[in-house]
Amino acid sequence: MSGPPSVLPGGGFDASVTVCNQGTAPSYGLSVEVRLSPDATITTSDVIAGVAWLPGLDVGQCESLVVPADAYAPADTYTLGAIVDAHGGVPELLESNNAMAGGELLVAY
């Protein structure tokens, strides 16, 4: 997961996310949320910056996508992260591998 090194507060940016199906069955579509976190642990309580839809993945397949996002957060340094199926809509063998931290994003003027 990656994005630009900095962005203006409220400014738009693109985040690059790679999602892989590590399960034993195909997935038939899921949401990918980009989040701004004050630490390296990405959760649903972090600031949501963007959402994209991934139509589906076969077993073992990976897909890279660009998620359009906005930095509607106070000026600060954040960890850019992504969460797949953040609200548990897709039944999975392993739910604990759905969040990933990326690099830092400075939100500042």
C-alpha distances in whole Angstrom, upper triangle without the diagonal:
4,7,11,13,15,16,20,20,20,19,17,13,11,7,5,5,6,9,12,16,17,20,24,24,22,20,22,19,17,15,11,11,9,11,12,14,16,15,13,14,12,15,17,19,16,16,15,14,13,14,14,16,15,19,19,18,20,21,18,17,13,12,9,10,10,10,13,13,16,16,19,19,22,21,19,16,14,11,8,7,7,11,12,16,16,20,21,22,21,23,22,23,20,19,17,14,13,11,8,7,5,8,11,12,16,17,21,24
4,7,9,12,13,17,18,18,16,14,11,9,6,5,7,9,13,16,19,21,24,27,27,25,23,25,22,20,17,14,13,10,12,12,14,16,16,14,16,14,17,19,20,17,16,15,13,13,15,15,18,17,21,21,21,24,24,22,20,16,14,11,11,10,10,12,12,14,14,18,18,20,19,18,15,12,10,7,8,10,13,15,19,19,22,24,25,25,27,25,26,24,22,21,18,16,14,11,9,6,6,9,9,13,15,18,21
4,7,8,10,13,15,15,13,11,7,6,5,6,9,12,15,19,22,24,27,30,30,28,26,26,23,21,18,15,14,10,11,11,14,16,16,15,17,15,18,19,20,17,15,14,12,12,14,15,18,19,22,23,23,26,27,25,23,19,17,13,12,10,10,10,10,11,11,15,16,18,17,16,13,11,10,7,10,11,15,17,20,20,23,25,26,26,29,28,29,27,25,23,21,19,16,13,11,8,7,8,7,11,12,15,17
4,6,7,11,13,14,11,10,7,8,8,10,13,16,19,22,26,28,31,34,34,32,29,30,27,25,22,18,17,13,14,13,15,17,17,17,19,18,21,22,22,18,17,16,13,14,17,18,21,22,25,27,27,30,31,28,26,22,20,16,15,12,12,12,11,12,11,15,15,17,15,14,12,12,12,10,13,15,18,21,24,23,27,29,30,30,33,31,33,30,28,27,24,22,19,17,14,11,9,9,7,9,10,13,15
4,7,11,13,15,13,13,10,11,11,13,15,18,21,25,28,29,32,36,36,34,32,33,30,27,24,21,19,15,15,13,15,15,16,16,19,18,21,22,22,19,17,18,15,17,20,21,24,25,29,30,30,32,33,31,29,25,23,20,18,16,16,15,14,14,12,16,15,16,14,12,10,10,11,10,13,16,20,23,26,25,28,30,32,32,35,33,35,32,29,28,25,24,20,17,14,11,8,7,5,6,9,11,13
4,7,10,12,10,10,9,11,12,15,17,21,23,27,30,32,34,38,38,36,33,34,31,28,25,21,19,15,15,12,14,15,16,17,20,19,21,22,22,18,16,17,14,16,19,21,25,26,30,31,31,34,35,33,31,27,25,22,20,17,16,15,13,12,10,13,13,13,10,10,9,10,11,11,14,17,21,24,26,25,28,31,32,33,36,34,36,33,31,29,27,25,22,19,16,14,11,8,5,4,6,7,9
4,6,8,6,7,7,10,12,15,18,21,24,28,31,33,35,39,38,36,33,33,30,27,24,21,18,15,14,12,15,16,18,19,21,19,21,22,21,17,15,15,12,14,18,20,24,25,29,31,31,35,36,34,32,28,26,22,20,16,15,13,11,9,7,10,11,11,9,10,10,11,13,12,15,17,21,23,26,25,27,30,31,33,35,35,37,34,31,30,28,25,22,20,18,16,13,11,7,6,5,6,8
4,6,5,8,9,13,15,18,21,25,27,31,34,36,38,42,41,39,36,36,32,29,26,23,20,17,16,14,16,17,20,21,23,21,23,23,22,18,15,16,13,16,19,22,25,28,31,33,34,38,39,37,35,31,29,25,23,19,17,15,12,9,7,9,10,10,8,10,12,13,15,15,18,20,23,26,28,26,29,32,33,34,37,37,39,36,34,32,31,28,25,23,21,19,17,14,10,8,6,5,5
4,5,9,11,14,16,19,21,25,27,31,34,35,38,41,40,38,35,35,31,28,25,22,19,16,14,12,15,15,18,20,22,20,21,20,19,16,13,14,11,14,18,21,25,27,31,33,34,38,39,37,35,32,29,26,23,20,18,15,12,8,6,6,6,7,6,9,11,12,15,14,17,19,22,25,27,24,27,30,31,33,36,36,38,35,32,31,30,27,24,23,20,19,18,15,11,9,6,6,7
4,7,10,13,15,19,21,24,26,30,32,35,36,40,39,36,33,33,29,26,22,20,17,15,14,12,15,17,20,22,22,20,21,20,19,16,12,12,10,12,16,19,22,25,28,31,32,36,37,36,34,31,28,25,22,18,16,13,10,6,5,4,7,9,10,12,14,14,16,15,17,19,21,23,25,23,25,28,29,31,34,34,37,35,31,31,29,26,24,23,21,20,19,17,13,12,9,10,10
4,7,10,13,16,19,23,25,29,31,34,36,39,38,36,33,32,28,26,22,20,17,14,14,13,17,18,21,22,23,21,22,21,21,17,14,13,10,12,16,18,21,24,27,30,31,35,36,35,32,29,26,23,20,16,14,11,8,5,5,7,10,12,11,13,14,14,16,15,17,18,21,23,25,24,26,29,30,31,35,34,37,35,32,31,29,26,24,22,21,19,18,16,12,11,9,10,10
4,7,10,13,16,20,22,26,28,31,33,36,35,32,29,29,25,23,19,17,15,12,13,13,17,19,21,22,23,20,21,20,21,17,14,13,9,10,13,15,18,21,24,26,28,31,33,32,29,26,23,19,16,13,11,7,6,4,6,9,12,14,14,16,16,15,16,14,16,16,19,21,23,22,24,27,28,29,32,32,35,33,30,29,27,24,22,21,19,17,17,16,12,13,11,13,13
4,7,10,13,17,19,23,26,28,31,34,33,30,28,27,24,22,18,16,14,11,12,12,16,18,20,20,21,19,20,20,21,17,15,13,9,9,12,14,17,19,22,24,25,29,30,29,26,23,20,16,14,10,9,6,5,6,8,11,13,16,15,16,15,14,14,11,14,14,17,19,22,21,24,26,27,28,31,30,33,31,28,27,25,22,20,18,17,15,14,13,10,12,11,13,15
4,7,10,13,16,19,23,25,28,31,30,27,24,24,21,19,16,13,12,10,12,13,16,19,20,20,21,18,20,20,21,18,16,13,10,9,11,11,15,16,19,21,22,25,27,26,23,19,16,13,10,6,6,5,6,8,10,14,16,19,18,18,17,15,15,11,12,12,16,17,20,19,23,25,25,25,28,28,30,28,26,25,23,20,18,16,16,13,13,14,12,14,14,17,18
4,6,10,13,16,20,22,24,28,27,25,22,22,19,17,14,11,10,7,10,11,14,17,18,16,17,15,17,17,19,16,14,12,9,9,10,10,14,14,18,19,20,23,24,23,20,16,14,10,8,6,5,6,7,10,11,15,16,19,18,18,16,13,12,8,9,9,12,14,17,17,20,22,23,23,26,25,27,25,23,22,19,17,15,13,12,10,11,12,11,14,14,17,20
4,7,10,14,17,19,22,25,25,22,20,21,18,16,14,11,11,9,12,14,16,19,19,17,18,16,18,19,21,18,17,15,13,11,12,11,13,13,16,17,17,20,21,19,17,13,11,7,6,5,6,9,10,13,15,18,19,22,22,21,18,16,14,10,10,10,13,13,17,17,21,22,23,22,25,23,25,23,22,21,18,16,14,12,12,10,11,13,13,16,18,21,23
4,6,10,13,16,18,22,21,19,17,18,15,13,12,8,10,9,12,14,16,19,19,16,17,14,16,17,19,17,17,15,13,12,11,10,12,11,14,15,14,17,18,16,14,10,8,6,5,6,7,11,12,15,17,19,20,23,23,22,20,17,14,11,9,7,10,10,14,15,18,19,20,19,21,20,22,19,18,18,14,12,11,9,10,9,12,14,15,18,19,23,26
4,7,10,12,15,19,18,16,15,16,14,13,13,10,12,12,15,17,19,22,21,18,18,16,18,19,22,20,20,18,17,15,14,12,13,11,14,13,12,14,15,13,10,7,6,4,6,9,10,14,15,19,20,23,24,27,27,25,23,20,17,14,11,9,11,10,14,15,19,19,20,18,20,18,19,18,17,17,13,12,12,10,12,11,14,17,18,22,23,27,29
4,7,9,12,15,15,13,11,13,12,10,11,9,11,12,15,18,19,23,21,18,18,15,17,18,21,20,20,18,17,15,13,12,11,9,11,10,9,11,12,10,8,5,5,6,8,11,12,16,17,20,22,24,25,28,29,27,25,21,18,15,12,9,10,8,11,13,16,16,16,14,16,14,16,14,14,14,11,9,10,10,13,13,16,19,20,24,25,29,32
4,6,9,12,12,11,10,13,12,12,13,12,15,16,18,21,22,25,24,20,19,17,19,20,23,22,23,21,21,19,17,15,14,11,13,10,7,9,8,7,6,4,6,9,11,15,16,19,21,24,26,28,29,32,32,30,28,24,21,18,15,13,12,10,12,15,18,16,17,14,15,13,14,13,13,14,10,10,12,12,15,15,19,22,24,27,29,32,35
4,6,8,8,7,7,11,11,11,13,13,16,18,20,24,24,27,26,23,21,19,20,21,24,24,25,23,23,21,18,16,15,11,12,9,6,7,6,5,6,6,9,12,14,17,18,22,23,27,28,30,31,34,35,33,30,27,24,21,18,15,13,11,12,15,17,15,15,12,13,10,11,11,12,13,10,10,13,14,17,19,22,25,27,30,32,35,38
4,7,9,9,10,14,14,14,16,16,18,20,22,25,25,28,26,22,21,19,20,21,25,25,27,25,25,24,21,20,18,15,16,13,10,9,7,6,8,9,12,15,17,20,21,25,26,29,30,32,32,35,36,34,31,28,24,22,19,16,15,12,14,16,18,16,17,14,13,10,9,9,11,12,9,10,13,14,18,19,23,26,28,32,33,37,40
4,6,8,9,12,14,14,17,17,20,22,24,27,27,30,28,25,23,21,21,22,26,26,28,26,27,25,22,21,19,16,16,13,10,9,6,7,10,12,14,17,20,23,23,27,28,31,32,34,34,37,38,36,34,30,27,25,21,18,16,13,14,17,18,15,15,12,11,7,6,8,10,12,11,12,15,17,20,22,26,29,31,34,35,39,42
4,7,9,13,15,16,19,20,23,25,27,30,31,34,32,28,26,25,25,25,29,30,31,29,30,28,25,23,21,18,17,14,11,9,6,8,11,14,17,20,22,26,26,30,31,34,36,37,38,41,42,40,37,34,30,28,25,22,20,17,17,20,20,17,17,13,12,9,8,10,13,15,14,15,19,20,24,26,30,33,34,38,39,43,46
4,7,10,12,14,17,19,22,25,27,30,31,34,32,29,27,25,25,25,29,29,31,28,29,27,24,22,19,16,15,11,9,7,6,9,11,14,16,19,21,24,25,28,30,33,35,36,37,40,42,40,38,34,31,29,25,22,19,16,15,19,19,16,15,11,10,9,9,12,14,17,16,16,19,21,25,27,30,33,34,38,39,43,46
4,6,9,11,15,16,20,23,25,29,30,33,32,29,27,25,24,24,28,28,29,27,27,24,21,19,16,12,11,7,6,4,5,9,9,11,13,17,18,21,22,25,27,31,33,34,35,39,40,39,37,33,30,27,24,20,18,15,14,18,19,16,15,11,11,10,12,14,15,18,16,15,19,21,24,25,29,32,33,36,37,41,44
4,6,8,11,13,17,20,22,26,27,31,29,27,25,22,22,21,25,25,26,23,24,21,18,15,12,10,8,5,5,6,8,11,10,11,12,15,16,19,19,22,24,27,30,31,32,36,37,36,34,30,27,25,21,18,15,12,11,15,15,13,11,8,9,9,11,13,13,16,15,13,17,19,22,23,27,30,30,34,34,38,41
4,7,11,13,17,20,23,27,28,32,31,29,27,24,23,22,26,26,26,23,24,21,17,14,11,9,6,4,7,9,11,14,12,13,13,16,16,19,19,22,24,27,29,30,32,36,37,37,35,31,29,26,23,19,17,13,12,15,16,14,11,9,11,12,15,16,16,19,18,16,19,21,24,25,29,31,31,35,35,38,41
4,7,10,13,17,20,23,25,29,28,26,25,21,20,19,23,23,23,20,20,17,13,11,7,5,4,4,7,10,13,15,13,13,12,14,13,16,15,18,20,23,26,27,29,32,34,33,32,28,26,23,20,16,14,10,9,13,13,12,10,8,12,13,16,17,16,18,17,14,17,19,22,23,26,28,28,31,31,35,37
4,7,10,13,16,20,21,25,25,23,21,18,17,15,19,19,19,16,17,14,10,9,6,5,7,7,9,13,14,16,14,13,12,13,13,15,13,16,17,20,23,24,25,29,31,30,28,25,23,20,16,13,10,7,6,9,10,10,8,7,11,12,15,15,13,16,14,11,13,16,19,20,23,25,25,28,28,32,34
4,6,10,13,17,18,22,22,21,19,15,14,13,16,16,16,13,13,10,7,6,5,6,9,10,12,16,17,18,16,15,13,13,12,13,11,13,14,17,19,20,22,25,27,27,25,22,20,17,14,10,8,6,5,8,9,10,9,10,13,14,17,16,14,16,15,11,12,14,17,18,21,22,22,25,25,28,31
4,7,10,14,16,19,19,18,16,13,13,12,15,14,14,11,11,8,6,5,6,7,11,12,13,16,18,18,16,13,12,11,9,10,8,11,11,15,16,18,19,23,24,23,22,18,16,13,10,7,6,5,6,8,11,12,12,12,15,15,18,17,14,15,13,9,10,11,13,14,17,19,18,22,21,25,28
4,6,10,12,16,17,16,14,10,10,9,12,11,10,7,8,6,4,7,9,11,14,15,17,20,21,21,19,16,15,14,12,11,8,10,9,12,13,14,16,19,21,20,19,15,14,11,8,5,5,6,8,7,10,13,13,14,17,17,20,18,15,16,14,10,9,11,12,13,16,16,16,19,18,22,25
4,7,10,14,14,13,13,9,10,10,12,9,9,6,5,5,6,9,12,13,17,18,19,22,23,22,20,17,16,14,12,10,7,9,7,9,10,12,13,16,17,17,15,12,10,7,6,4,7,9,11,10,13,16,17,18,21,20,23,20,17,17,15,12,10,10,10,10,12,13,12,15,15,19,21
4,6,10,11,11,10,7,8,8,9,6,5,5,5,7,9,12,15,17,20,21,22,25,26,25,23,20,19,17,15,14,11,12,9,10,9,11,11,14,15,14,13,9,8,6,5,6,8,11,13,11,14,16,18,20,22,21,24,21,18,17,16,13,10,10,9,10,12,12,11,13,13,17,20
4,7,9,10,10,8,9,10,10,6,5,6,7,10,12,15,19,20,24,25,25,29,29,28,26,23,22,19,18,16,13,13,10,10,8,9,8,11,12,10,9,6,6,5,6,9,11,14,17,14,17,20,22,23,25,25,27,24,21,19,18,16,12,12,10,10,10,9,8,10,10,14,17
4,5,7,7,6,8,10,9,5,7,9,10,13,15,18,21,22,26,27,27,30,30,28,28,24,24,22,20,19,17,17,14,14,11,12,10,12,12,10,9,5,5,6,7,10,12,15,17,15,17,20,22,24,26,25,26,23,20,18,17,15,12,11,9,10,11,9,10,11,12,15,19
4,7,8,9,11,12,11,8,9,12,13,17,19,22,25,26,30,30,30,33,33,32,31,28,27,25,24,22,20,20,17,16,13,14,11,11,11,8,7,5,6,9,10,14,15,19,21,18,21,23,26,27,29,28,29,25,23,20,20,18,15,14,11,12,12,10,10,11,12,14,18
4,6,8,10,13,12,9,12,14,15,18,20,23,25,26,30,30,29,32,31,30,29,26,26,24,24,23,21,22,19,18,16,17,14,15,15,12,9,7,6,9,10,13,15,18,20,18,20,22,26,26,28,26,27,23,21,18,17,17,13,12,9,11,11,10,11,13,14,17,21
4,6,10,13,13,11,13,15,16,18,19,21,24,24,28,27,27,29,28,26,26,23,23,21,22,21,20,21,19,19,17,19,16,18,17,14,11,9,6,8,8,11,13,16,19,17,20,21,24,25,26,24,24,21,18,15,14,14,10,9,6,8,9,9,12,14,16,19,23
4,6,10,10,9,12,14,16,17,18,21,22,23,26,26,25,27,26,25,25,23,23,22,22,21,20,21,19,20,18,19,17,19,19,16,14,11,8,10,8,10,11,14,16,14,16,18,21,22,22,21,21,18,15,12,12,12,8,8,7,10,12,12,14,17,18,22,25
4,7,8,7,10,11,12,14,15,17,19,19,23,23,23,25,25,24,23,21,20,19,19,18,16,18,16,17,16,17,15,17,19,16,14,11,8,8,6,7,7,11,13,10,13,15,18,19,20,19,20,17,14,12,11,10,6,7,6,9,12,12,14,16,17,21,24
4,5,6,9,10,13,14,14,17,18,19,23,23,23,26,25,25,24,22,22,21,20,20,17,19,17,18,17,17,16,18,20,18,17,13,11,11,9,9,8,11,12,8,11,13,16,17,18,18,19,16,13,11,12,10,7,9,10,13,15,16,17,19,19,23,26
4,5,8,8,11,12,12,15,17,18,21,22,23,26,26,26,25,23,22,21,20,20,17,18,16,16,16,15,15,18,20,19,18,15,14,13,11,10,8,11,10,7,8,11,14,16,18,18,20,17,14,13,14,11,9,12,13,16,18,18,18,20,20,23,26
4,7,8,12,14,15,18,20,22,25,25,26,29,29,29,29,26,25,24,23,22,19,20,17,16,15,14,13,15,18,17,17,14,13,13,12,12,11,14,14,10,12,15,17,20,21,21,23,21,17,16,17,14,12,14,14,17,18,18,18,19,18,21,25
4,6,9,12,13,17,19,21,24,25,26,29,29,29,28,25,24,22,21,20,17,17,14,14,12,12,10,13,15,14,13,10,10,10,9,10,10,14,15,11,13,17,19,21,23,23,25,22,18,17,17,14,12,13,12,14,15,14,14,15,15,18,21
4,6,9,12,15,18,21,24,25,27,30,30,30,28,26,24,22,20,18,15,15,11,10,9,8,7,10,13,12,13,10,11,10,10,11,12,15,16,13,15,18,20,22,25,25,27,24,21,20,19,17,14,14,13,15,15,14,13,14,12,16,19
4,6,8,12,15,17,21,22,24,27,28,28,26,23,21,19,17,15,12,12,9,9,9,8,9,13,15,15,15,12,12,10,10,9,10,13,14,11,13,16,18,20,23,23,25,23,20,19,19,15,13,14,14,15,16,15,14,15,14,17,20
4,7,11,14,17,20,22,23,27,28,28,26,22,20,18,15,13,9,8,5,5,6,7,9,12,14,14,14,11,12,9,10,10,11,14,15,13,16,19,20,22,25,25,27,25,22,21,20,17,14,15,14,14,15,14,12,14,12,15,18
4,7,11,13,17,19,21,24,26,25,23,20,17,15,12,10,6,6,4,7,9,10,12,16,18,18,17,15,14,11,11,9,11,12,13,13,15,18,18,19,23,23,26,24,21,21,20,16,14,15,15,15,16,16,14,16,15,18,21
4,7,10,13,15,17,21,23,23,20,18,15,14,11,10,6,7,7,10,13,14,16,20,21,21,21,18,17,13,12,9,10,10,11,11,13,15,15,16,20,20,23,22,19,20,18,14,14,15,16,16,18,19,17,20,19,22,24
4,7,10,12,14,18,20,20,18,15,12,11,8,8,6,8,9,13,16,17,19,23,24,24,23,20,19,15,14,11,11,10,11,12,14,16,15,15,19,19,23,21,19,20,18,15,15,15,17,17,19,21,19,22,22,25,27
4,6,9,12,15,18,19,16,14,12,12,9,10,9,11,13,17,19,21,23,27,28,28,27,23,22,18,16,13,12,10,10,12,14,15,13,13,17,17,21,20,18,20,18,15,16,17,19,19,22,24,23,26,25,29,31
4,6,8,12,14,15,12,11,8,9,8,11,10,13,16,19,22,23,25,29,30,30,28,25,23,19,17,13,12,9,10,13,15,15,13,12,16,16,19,18,17,19,17,14,15,16,19,19,22,24,24,27,27,30,33
4,7,11,14,15,12,12,10,12,11,14,14,17,19,22,25,27,29,33,34,34,32,29,26,23,20,17,16,12,12,16,17,16,14,13,16,16,19,20,19,21,19,16,18,20,22,23,26,28,28,31,31,34,36
4,7,10,12,9,10,9,12,12,15,16,19,21,25,27,29,31,34,35,35,33,29,27,23,20,17,15,12,12,16,17,15,14,11,14,14,16,17,17,19,17,15,17,19,22,23,26,28,29,32,32,36,38
4,7,8,6,7,8,11,13,16,17,21,23,26,29,30,32,35,36,35,33,29,26,23,20,17,16,12,13,17,18,17,15,12,14,13,15,16,16,18,16,14,17,18,21,22,25,28,29,32,33,36,39
4,6,5,8,10,14,16,19,21,24,26,30,32,34,35,39,40,38,36,32,29,26,23,20,19,15,16,20,21,19,18,14,15,13,15,16,17,19,17,16,19,20,24,24,28,31,32,35,36,40,42
4,6,9,12,15,18,21,23,26,28,32,33,35,36,39,40,39,36,32,29,27,23,20,19,16,16,20,21,19,18,15,14,12,12,14,16,18,15,15,19,19,23,24,27,31,32,36,37,41,43
4,7,10,13,17,20,22,25,27,31,32,34,35,38,39,37,34,31,27,25,22,19,18,16,17,20,22,20,20,17,17,14,14,14,16,17,14,15,18,18,21,22,25,28,30,34,35,39,42
4,7,10,13,17,19,23,25,28,30,32,33,37,37,35,33,29,26,23,21,18,17,15,16,20,22,20,20,17,17,15,16,16,17,19,15,15,17,17,20,21,24,27,28,32,33,37,40
4,7,10,14,16,19,21,25,27,29,30,33,33,32,29,26,23,20,17,15,15,13,15,18,21,20,20,17,18,16,17,17,17,18,14,14,15,15,17,17,20,24,25,28,30,33,36
4,7,10,12,16,18,22,24,27,28,31,32,30,28,25,22,19,16,14,14,12,15,18,20,20,19,17,19,18,19,19,19,19,16,14,16,15,17,17,19,22,23,27,28,31,33
4,7,10,13,16,19,21,24,26,29,29,28,25,22,19,16,14,12,14,13,16,18,21,21,21,19,22,20,22,21,20,20,17,15,15,14,16,14,17,20,20,23,24,28,30
4,6,10,12,16,19,21,23,26,26,26,24,21,19,15,14,12,13,12,15,17,20,21,20,19,22,21,23,22,21,21,18,16,16,15,16,15,17,19,19,22,22,26,28
4,6,9,13,15,18,20,23,23,23,21,19,17,14,13,12,14,14,16,18,21,22,22,21,24,24,26,25,23,23,20,17,16,15,16,14,15,17,16,19,19,22,24
4,6,10,13,15,17,21,21,21,20,17,16,12,11,10,12,12,15,15,18,20,20,20,23,23,26,24,22,22,19,16,15,14,15,14,15,16,15,18,18,21,23
4,7,11,13,16,19,19,20,19,17,17,13,13,12,15,15,17,17,20,22,22,23,26,26,29,27,25,25,23,19,18,17,17,16,17,17,15,17,16,19,20
4,7,9,12,15,16,17,16,14,14,11,12,11,14,15,17,16,19,22,22,23,27,26,29,27,24,24,22,19,17,16,16,15,15,15,12,14,13,16,18
4,6,9,12,13,14,14,13,14,12,13,14,16,18,20,18,21,24,24,26,29,29,32,30,27,26,25,21,19,18,17,16,16,15,12,13,10,13,15
4,6,8,9,11,11,10,12,10,13,14,17,19,21,19,22,25,26,27,30,30,33,30,27,26,25,22,19,18,16,15,15,13,9,10,7,10,12
4,7,9,11,13,12,14,13,15,16,18,20,22,19,21,25,26,28,31,31,34,31,28,27,26,23,20,20,19,18,18,16,12,12,9,11,13
4,6,8,10,9,12,12,14,16,18,21,23,20,22,25,27,29,32,31,34,31,28,26,26,23,20,20,17,17,17,14,11,11,8,10,12
4,6,9,10,13,14,17,19,21,24,26,23,25,28,30,32,35,35,37,34,30,29,28,26,23,22,19,19,18,15,12,10,7,8,11
4,7,9,13,14,17,20,22,26,28,25,27,31,32,34,37,36,38,35,32,30,29,27,24,22,19,19,17,13,10,8,5,5,8
4,6,10,12,15,18,21,25,27,24,27,30,32,33,36,35,36,33,30,28,27,25,21,20,17,16,14,10,8,6,5,6,10
4,7,9,13,16,19,23,25,23,26,28,31,32,34,33,34,31,28,25,24,23,19,17,14,13,10,7,6,4,6,8,12
4,6,9,13,15,19,21,19,22,25,27,28,30,29,30,27,24,22,21,19,15,14,10,10,9,6,5,6,8,11,15
4,6,10,13,16,19,17,20,23,25,26,27,26,27,24,21,19,17,16,12,10,7,6,6,5,6,9,11,14,18
4,7,11,14,17,15,19,21,23,23,26,24,26,23,20,18,16,14,11,9,6,5,6,6,6,10,11,15,18
4,7,10,13,12,16,17,19,20,22,20,22,19,16,15,13,11,7,6,4,5,8,9,10,13,14,18,22
4,7,10,9,13,14,16,16,19,17,19,17,14,13,11,8,6,5,7,8,11,13,13,17,17,21,24
4,6,6,9,11,13,13,15,14,16,14,11,11,9,5,4,7,9,11,14,16,17,20,20,24,27
4,5,9,9,10,10,12,11,14,12,10,11,9,5,6,9,12,14,17,19,20,23,23,27,30
4,6,5,6,7,9,10,13,12,9,11,10,7,9,12,15,17,21,22,23,26,26,30,32
4,6,8,9,12,12,15,13,10,11,11,7,8,12,14,17,20,21,21,24,24,27,30
4,6,9,11,12,15,14,10,12,13,10,12,15,18,20,23,24,24,27,26,30,33
4,6,7,9,12,11,8,11,12,10,12,16,19,22,25,26,27,30,29,33,36
4,7,9,13,13,11,14,15,12,15,18,21,24,27,29,29,32,31,35,38
4,6,10,11,9,13,13,11,14,18,21,23,27,29,29,33,32,36,39
4,7,9,8,12,13,12,16,19,22,25,29,31,32,35,35,39,42
4,5,6,10,10,10,14,17,20,23,27,29,30,34,34,38,41
4,7,9,10,11,15,18,21,24,28,30,32,35,36,40,43
4,6,7,8,12,14,18,21,24,27,29,32,33,37,40
4,6,6,9,12,16,19,23,25,26,29,30,34,37
4,6,8,10,13,17,20,22,24,27,28,32,36
4,6,8,11,14,18,20,22,26,27,31,34
4,7,10,13,17,19,21,24,25,29,32
4,7,10,14,16,17,20,21,25,29
4,7,10,13,15,18,20,23,27
4,7,9,11,15,17,20,24
4,7,9,13,15,19,22
4,7,10,13,16,19
4,7,10,13,16
4,6,9,13
4,6,9
4,7
4
